[in-house]
Amino acid sequence: MTEVDRVITSRFMENIKAPPFWRMAMRANGLNDEALVDRWQVCRFSPPSHVMIDVGVALAGKGGFDAADQDKVYCVVVYFITPESETSHWYFWGMARKFKPNDPALTYSIREGHGKIFGEDMQMLEQQQANLLKHPSRRLLKLNIDAGGVNSRLVINRILFEERSA
């Protein structure tokens, strides 16, 4: 794998109200959950199937991603997607957080919350797969927000082509 094989997308939001998960995390870390925050998401795709996301919030004006630990809450989320068949995959995920790592009640709460979110994701992914099977000749709509996934698919397709050509 080379650097050209990696796809990195990022999103930075300044001076916003934290979403519910991050408000809970701020409270757990002793921060005012009503305070405005600077939020970030930096997604890195590495072939064939690994996604790592640096995600978090910092008190607004404290440096965002680079803020001191006492002014932010963040975590790294990982996804490993492994084919099971032509139309199904195993989808593993995990999260390492940089706030209150030794709090088992917080770990349980986060695991339950993320499990619900990923369960909703799974329903959507299954519906997308059903649509792909039902309409195999239909071209996929590619929106600007889909750039990370589109570029990742281009990398995978190039790698598969090179493997088949070798």
Summary of the structure (lengths in Angstrom):
residues: 166
radius of gyration: 18.4
end to end distance: 15.8
largest distance: 57.1
contacts: 399
relative contact order: 0.13
helix: 43%
strand: 32%
